Amino acid sequence: MLYGVDDGARTIEDSIAMLRMAADSGTTDLVATPHANLNYRFEPDVIRERLAEMSTAMGEGLRLYSGCDFHLSFDNIQDAIANPCKYTIHQGRYLLVEFSELLIFKNTPEIFARLQDAGMVPIVTHPERNGLLCQRLEDIASWVEAGARTQVTAQSLLGDFGKRAREFAETLIEHRLVHFIASDGHDCQHRPPRLDRAYTFLRTNHGEALAHALCVTNPLATLTGGDLDLPEAEMAPPRKWYQLWS
């Protein structure tokens, strides 16, 4: 959403167009999440300036907050533990964590435990779009059981990232391993910042209660520091992670 900081909006006009699209499609609160990885340096001062600029441009039509798409790397982990509010959503306790598509650390449970000990709640972002994570349903379930959370991209539910991403997203939802749906907006054409179509999909296929929890209640909790809500399935109750292949 914030122009000139990563692979998202390039100009201020791009940013404003994206924010207006989000507002027009029903979004009331939006977290800008610039990357922190080897390609893009995370600069809090620049982010605050851009966020203030965008807030002024939008007026009262959309409330804006900062966060980070936090790449799970050694340097980032050390910095986050030393500065627990630097990368989190609205400088609270929820941290969006992006895995490499080349390697899943064997000690991920220990890494998550260290982040949690420092006061953060890891949220695994778009596991359905990560080829390695799509093969690790049991691992994801065990991480969730230990306190981590997961976030699925809205377009994945609609098939825009392909059949595999859509099917794995559905699998995660059916087993109640998804806690948030996010737009992961990068532009107005290919990766738009809107949730309305995904909300309709969830409401139609999984019920109003779950749609509201994943798109409204739980995202709000990341801003207030509250706990998350995950309604029971309206179908057969989900099994524990260790029962998934029994």
N, C-alpha and C positions, 0 to 999 in steps of 0.2 A: 504493500500500500504506500509506503514512503518512498518517494522517488530518489533515484541515484544512490541507493545503499546496497542493493544486491540485484538479483535477476528479475525483480518485479518491475514496478513502475519506473519509467526512465525520466519523465518530466513531471513538473507540477501539474500540468494539464492531465497527464495520465492518472496521477493520484486522485485528483478531484473527480474525474470521470468514474473511477472505480468506487470511490466513496459514495457518489450519488447513485450508482447502480445498486450498491449494497442497501442504502437507505430506501430506495424506491422498491426494492424487493422485500422489505419488511424488517431489515436489521436495525436494531436500536442501539446496540453496543458492539464495538469492534476493537479487536486487539491486533495491532500491527506487530508482525513477528519477523523482523529482519534476520537473516542467517548469521550464524557465528560458526564459520568453518574455514578450511584452508583457502578458499577462494574469496571470501568476504570477511572483512574485519568488522567486528561488532563495536560500534562507537556510541556509547550512551549519550554523550553530549550532542552529537549530531542528530541522534534519534529524537531526543527531547525537543530540539529546535524544529525539526520537521513535523513532529507531532503537534506542537503548538501552532505551527503555521497551518496545518490541515484543520485543526480544531477551529481556528478563527475563520477559515474559508467556509467550513460547513455550518457554523453557527450552532444552533440548538438541535439541528436535525439528526445528529448522530454523535454519540459519546465515544471518544477514542481513548485507547489505553495502549501501553507498550508491553511487549514481551520479546521472545526470541525463539527462532528455530535453531535449537542448540544441538550442534553436531557432537556426538559422543566420541570425544578424543581425549587423550591424556591431558593435554594442556588445558582444555576447556573444563574438564572435570576438576582439576586442581584449582583453577580460578573460581569456579562456582562454589566449591566448598569453602574457599577463603572469603568469598563475597556472595553469600547466599541469595541476596535480593537483586543482584546485578542482572540476571538473565530471566528471572521468573515473570509470570504474568502479573501485571500491575504491581510489581515488586512485592508480591505476596509469597505464597508457598508452592504454587503449582509451576512446574518446569516442563516445557515441551522438549522432548528428546528425540532427535533424529538419528537413526542408525545408518552406518555405511552400507552400501549395496554390495560391498566386497568382503566384509568380515563382520561377524558377530562375536564379540569378546566372550570367551568361555567364563570369565568372571563377572559377567553382567549382573548376576544377583548381588555380588559383593559391591559392585559399583553403585547399584541402586540403593543398597543398604547404607552406604556412605553418604549419598545424597540425602536420604531420608534422615539419617542421624544429624545432618546439618540443617534440617528443618524444611527440606523440599520434598514435594511429591512428584516423582517422574511421570510424565505422560508420554507414552510411545506414540509418535506421530506416524500416520499413514502406513501401518504395517502391511496393509493389503497391497501396497505398491512396491514393497521391498521383496524381491525374489527370494532372499534367504529367510526372511521372517515368515513368508508364506509356507515354508516347510517346517515351521517351528511353532505350531499351534500349542503343543504341550508346554513349551518354554514360556510363551506369552501367558498362558493360563497360570503357570506357577508364579510368574512375576506379578500378575494381578492378585493372586492369592496372598502374596507377600506385601501388597500395598501399592504397587504401581498401577497406572491407569492407561487407557489407550484412546486414541482419537483416529477416526476414519474420515477420509475426504469425501465431501458431498458428491462430487462427480463420479467417484468410484461406485456408489450405489446405483447410479444411473447408467453405468456401462461405458462412461467416457474414457476410462483408463483401461478398457479391455475386459474380456470375459473373466480372466483369472482374478483380477483385482475385484471385480464385482462379486464373484462367487466366494472369495475368501472374506470379503467384507460381510457378506450374508452369514457365513459360518461363524464369524466372530460375534455378530449380533445375536444369532440364535443361541449361542452359548453364554450370552450376557457378558461378553468380554470387551464391549465397546462402551465408553463413558461419554464421548463427545463426538459430534459431527461438526466439521469445520470446512469452510470454503477453500482454504489454502489459495486464495485469490492471488493471481500474478498479473492479470490484465483483464480487459473487458471482453475479449473474443474467445480465447482458447481456455483460459482458467479463470472464469468470472467470479467475483466476490459475492455470491448469492447462495442462500440456503433454502429458498422457498420451494423449489422443486424436490429437493431431498426431504424436506419436512413432509410434503405431500406424500412422497413415496413411503416414508416411515409410517405415517398415520394410516395409510391404506393397507400396508402389508404387516405392520407390527403393532398398530394401535396408537391412539392419541397419547396415552400415558408415557409410552417409551419415546415417541417423537418429541414430546414436550421436555422430557428429562434430558435427552441428548442434545437438543438444540436451544433450550431455554434455561432450565433449572440448573443443570450442571455447569454450563458456561458462566452463569451468574455467580455460582459458588467460587469459581476461580478468581473473581473480582473481589468478593467479600471475604474470602478465606474460609468459607463454610465447607461442610461435608457434602458428599455427592449422593444423588438419589438414583436408584436403578430399579424400576418396577419389576415385579416377577413377570415371567413370560406368560402371555395369554394362551400359549400352546403348552405342550408338556414341559415341566420344569427342567431347567438345564442341569446336566450332570457335572460333577466335580471334574477338574482337569485330568485327574488320574483315571477317570472312567471313560474318557472320550473314545478310546479304541477297544473298550472291553466288550 
